[in-house]
Amino acid sequence: MTTTPPATPTPRRHWLHFSPRTMMVLVIGYGFGVASLSRASRSRRGLSPQLRRSPTGAHDSQPAGDPALASLSSETLVERLVEESSEGIGSHSTAWFGGFIAINETPRFHGGVLGAAKPKVSPVMRELVRRGVAALLVLIRHLTDARPTKLTVGEGFMGRSFRDEYSPRYVDPNRQPHGVNHRKDLERFDRYTLKVGDLCYVVVGQIVNRGLRAVRYQPSLCLVVNSPIETPALADAVKADWDGLTAEEHQRSLYEDALDLANPWAAQIALPRLLYYYPGSGKSLALRMLDRPFYDAKLVDDFFIELVDIREESRWEGRLSSSGRRTAKLTTAAFSRSLSGLRLFPKSQSSEDRERSRQVADKLLGEFFPWFAPRQPPFLEAVDFDDQQRLIEALAAFPRQFLIGRFLGCSDVVSRSAPPRRRRRSTKGTWCSFARSD
């Protein structure tokens, strides 16, 4: 997204800036979010502390859950999955929806049939997701549970097929399970009744932050089912990746997911889970992420395209040196983020032009950013405006005082109680944020 430069004339527009327009959009959008959070908080004040408290130590803004379900064992909850009859996130036949069902989060529509019914959240599945790692052992054991549920899909579609689509734990191909992701239809069917193991597959994905979808819409008017019952390799892959997962490993996995450079929605998806299961670690990372200055991703991408067009690699260093050494820290974060996204883009979806971009990105990272490991992402000290906007929207489910008024603290419109924050225009024409005066 291209933003308006500062009002004061500058010699040339730089990658990294806070423009008045950007600040206005952020203040208005954030002010709306704070108002929503305040209403949500007031609506829950009448609840008892016991109902507000999450069994995992999560924030009191989360759904209280059914006390009757909370008293049941995970094994008993899995037994109750045979009664499930509604399509939800991960089992929806006409659209792709995303969201973390343990919290009060509106499902995100990612595509599919316009006007598709909103997914319903199963109280039983929500309770299993809320338990996190404590429920994983039982869930993984039931991945091959072939008892039918009351949810049947397939009617009215032109094509229906089983596949083996799996989202692995590790980015490194050498650490990924074999026998899945063949990217082709395995078998056709007319109608399919989901099994208990299929829903356990979905719940595991919710807990570990992986898109394990038992049912997926395929344009146009086709249906894909990824069933660990019909395709045992899926159950084997889940076991290989997640069996025996400890709380410490789960926390580290979610933390690293939030920093994933290949996925522009990584923080939006992973950070709510980290905040829910491990509030201390989640709060620390959230505040760091919310305190970063912006850069303009469009200008960074345009600069990279300029480098791709320069065939003489010997000219790269001079072009990089002249691009903004005066803001080296932020420039490095912005540029390395862009390069890593290109480098990690799936080769199976790559075109000739994108492959050329990948090769250039590999060379630039290796020569000018040798310390940067895309598969072990560091914390980047700058953020694109659109990425930050998505993050703020995702954190709307956590109306706690440490998130209210501390996103930027740059305007009285946001929060009059927020600590004062100084903002100034640098001598080089770059808008930057500076530390709070406290």
Secondary structure, DSSP 4 states (H G I P E B T S, - for coil): ---PPPSS--SS--SS---HHHHHHHHHHHHHHHHHHHHHHHHTTTS-HHHHS-TTS--TTS----HHHHTS-HHHHHHGGGG--S--TTB-SSEEEE--TTSS-PPEEEEESTTPPPPPPPHHHHHHHHHTHHHHHHHHHTTT---EEEEEE-TT-SEEEE------S-SSGGGSPSS----S--EE-S-EEEEHHHHHHHHHHHHHT----SEEEETTTEEEE--TTT-HHHHHHHHHHHTT--HHHHHHHHHHHHT-SS-TTHHHHHHHHHHHH-HHHHHHHHHHHHTPPEE-HHHHHHHHHHHHH---GGGHHHHHHHHHGGGHHHHHHHHHHHHHHHHTS-GGG--HHHHHHHHHHHHHHHHH-TT--TTS----S-EEHHHHHHHHHHGGG---TTTTT-S----TTT-TTSPPEEEEE-TTS-EEEEEE--
